[in-house]
Amino acid sequence: MSDSESKAVSDNNYYPAMIAIMNFAVLLSLAMTNMASTVGLWDFIFVGAGVYFSMKFIRLVRGAHEFEATRVSPKDRKTFLKEGIYAKIRHPIGAAAIYMNIAYLCFVRSFALVTVIPVFIALWYIYAAYEEKILVGRFGDEYREYVRATSMFRGSGYDQQRLTSSGYDMY
C-alpha cells in the first residue's frame, strides 16, 4: 500500500459507518424478536411498501458510491460534489439509511420499531448537520448556494419548493 493509499484510508470518515452498524444491529435484533406472525392483506401491502423503500435505499447508496469523495471525511475534502445524485440530494447516504429504517418498519410490522426508528433518523440528521457545518466553514458562500439549490434528504431543493408554493406558473 502506497503512502497516498494509506493516507486515504486513514482520512476515511468512520462516523456514518458506525451509525449504520449501530442502526441496523439494533433494528435487526428488534426485528428478530418482534416480527408480526400474521398474514393478511395489510401485510402484503406493508411488504410492498418495504420493497419500495428498499429500492430507494439501493438507488441512493449506488448513486452516492459512484463518487470516491463520498468516502472522504468532510474535513479533508478539496471540493464538494454537485453532480450525479448530489445534484439533487446533499446527503444521499443518510437519506438511504432513513429509507431503509422505514423499510424495516414495513417488513417487521411491529410497534417496537416505532420507538427506535426516530432515534436513528435523528442521529442521521445530526450527522448531516455536523457535516454541513464543516462544509460551510470550508467552502463558504459557494456551499450555501448549493444548500439553497438542493435538499438535505429529499429530491427537491429550496428553490423548487419556493417556486411551487409562490403560485408561480399557477394559471
C-alpha positions in Angstrom: 0.0 0.0 0.0 1.5 3.3 -1.0 1.6 6.4 1.2 -1.2 8.1 -0.7 -3.4 5.0 -0.3 -2.7 4.7 3.4 -3.4 8.4 3.9 -6.7 8.0 2.0 -7.6 5.1 4.4 -6.6 7.0 7.5 -8.6 10.1 6.3 -11.7 8.0 5.9 -14.8 9.1 7.7 -16.0 6.4 10.1 -19.0 8.2 11.7 -21.5 7.1 9.1 -20.3 3.5 9.2 -20.6 3.4 13.0 -24.1 4.9 12.9 -25.1 2.4 10.2 -23.8 -0.6 12.1 -25.4 0.5 15.3 -28.6 1.4 13.4 -29.1 -1.9 11.7 -27.8 -4.1 14.5 -30.5 -2.7 16.8 -33.2 -2.9 14.1 -32.2 -6.5 13.3 -32.3 -7.6 16.9 -35.7 -6.0 17.4 -37.0 -7.4 14.2 -35.9 -10.9 15.1 -37.8 -10.8 18.4 -40.9 -8.7 17.4 -41.8 -9.6 13.8 -45.5 -9.9 13.2 -46.5 -13.5 12.5 -49.9 -12.9 10.9 -50.5 -12.9 7.2 -53.3 -10.8 5.8 -54.0 -8.3 3.1 -52.4 -5.4 5.0 -49.2 -7.5 5.5 -48.8 -7.8 1.7 -49.3 -4.0 1.4 -46.7 -3.3 4.0 -44.2 -5.7 2.4 -44.8 -4.0 -0.9 -44.1 -0.6 0.7 -41.0 -2.1 2.3 -39.7 -3.3 -1.1 -40.3 0.2 -2.5 -38.3 1.9 0.3 -35.6 -0.8 -0.1 -35.3 0.1 -3.8 -34.9 3.8 -2.8 -32.2 2.7 -0.4 -30.3 0.8 -3.1 -30.6 3.6 -5.7 -29.3 6.2 -3.3 -26.4 4.1 -2.0 -25.4 3.1 -5.5 -25.6 6.8 -6.7 -23.5 8.0 -3.8 -20.8 5.4 -4.1 -20.2 6.3 -7.7 -18.0 9.1 -6.3 -14.9 8.5 -4.3 -15.4 11.7 -2.3 -18.4 10.0 -0.6 -15.9 8.1 1.5 -13.7 11.1 2.5 -14.2 13.0 5.7 -15.8 16.4 5.2 -12.7 17.9 7.0 -10.4 16.6 4.2 -12.5 17.3 1.1 -10.9 19.6 -1.5 -14.3 20.2 -3.1 -17.9 19.1 -2.7 -19.9 17.1 -5.1 -22.5 18.8 -7.3 -23.2 16.1 -9.9 -25.0 12.8 -10.1 -27.2 12.1 -7.1 -25.5 15.1 -5.3 -27.2 17.5 -7.8 -30.5 16.7 -6.0 -29.6 15.5 -2.5 -26.8 16.7 -0.3 -26.7 13.6 2.0 -27.8 10.5 0.0 -26.2 8.0 2.4 -28.2 9.4 5.3 -31.4 9.5 3.1 -30.8 5.9 2.1 -30.4 4.9 5.8 -33.7 6.7 6.7 -35.5 4.9 3.8 -34.1 1.5 5.0 -35.3 2.2 8.5 -38.8 2.8 7.1 -38.5 -0.4 5.0 -37.6 -2.3 8.2 -40.7 -0.9 9.8 -42.8 -2.1 6.9 -41.2 -5.5 6.8 -41.4 -6.2 10.5 -44.8 -4.5 11.2 -44.1 -4.1 14.9 -44.6 -1.2 17.2 -41.3 -2.0 18.9 -39.5 -0.3 15.9 -41.7 2.8 16.0 -40.0 3.9 19.2 -36.4 3.2 17.9 -36.5 4.5 14.3 -37.0 8.2 15.2 -33.8 8.0 17.3 -31.8 6.8 14.3 -33.4 9.3 12.0 -32.3 12.0 14.4 -28.8 10.6 14.5 -28.5 10.7 10.7 -29.9 14.3 10.8 -27.4 15.3 13.4 -24.5 13.9 11.5 -25.7 15.6 8.3 -26.0 18.9 10.1 -22.5 18.4 11.5 -21.1 17.7 8.1 -22.8 20.8 6.6 -21.4 23.0 9.3 -17.9 21.8 8.4 -18.5 22.3 4.6 -19.9 25.8 5.1 -16.8 26.7 7.1 -14.6 25.3 4.3 -16.4 26.5 1.2 -18.5 29.4 2.4 -21.0 31.1 0.1 -20.5 28.5 -2.7 -21.7 25.8 -0.4 -24.6 28.0 0.9 -25.8 28.4 -2.6 -25.6 24.7 -3.1 -27.7 24.2 0.0 -30.3 26.5 -1.3 -30.4 24.6 -4.6 -30.7 21.1 -3.1 -32.4 19.3 -0.3 -30.8 17.5 2.6 -32.6 14.2 2.3 -35.3 14.5 -0.4 -35.1 15.1 -4.1 -36.2 18.8 -4.4 -34.4 21.8 -3.1 -35.4 25.2 -1.6 -35.7 27.0 -4.9 -38.1 24.4 -6.3 -40.2 24.4 -3.2 -40.3 28.2 -3.1 -41.5 28.4 -6.7 -44.2 25.8 -6.2 -45.5 27.5 -3.1 -45.4 31.0 -4.5 -48.2 30.5 -7.0 -45.7 31.0 -9.9 -47.0 29.2 -13.0 -50.3 28.6 -11.4 -52.5 29.5 -14.3 
